[in-house]
Amino acid sequence: MSWLDELEARLDQQLAAFLAANPSQEALLEEQGARDRQARLVGQRRQLQLQAEQERQALLHLADEIRRWQERVGKARAAGAGALAERAETHQQGLMDQGRQRWQHLSELGVRFAAVEQELRELENRPRPPRASSLEQDWAAFEAEQALEQLRRQQR
């Protein structure tokens, strides 16, 4: 075990002891963790929405391309250019394959988005400890700062 691992284990023990002696601080720490998680999830939700919008735009562009190549296939067949029509159809099939892949990706984004939304709902509906008055919060913060300062002095 390296000295860093030992230090981390010792600090974890001291934190656990501090939180056991100060349950109000543990509740504040849990609340801050929940707020941090919520902020991270909101960021993920925004990122997923952006990706989904980009995917939708790409699908619309791809649909226009497929329509253009359908027309080209029709023109080539009407003009008797069978070889060109076959190549155009092959290209069109490639575009359609891309479209299926994009639809799949959009579907996966939707599943991930739903999971993030569910986590956010769970966070919003979690039981919260009763809020302490401002004086109690200030006093708890003061005690926590004093205890942390004492831990720092012990570390020196």
Order of alpha helices (4+ residues) and beta strands (2+ residues): alpha-alpha-alpha-alpha
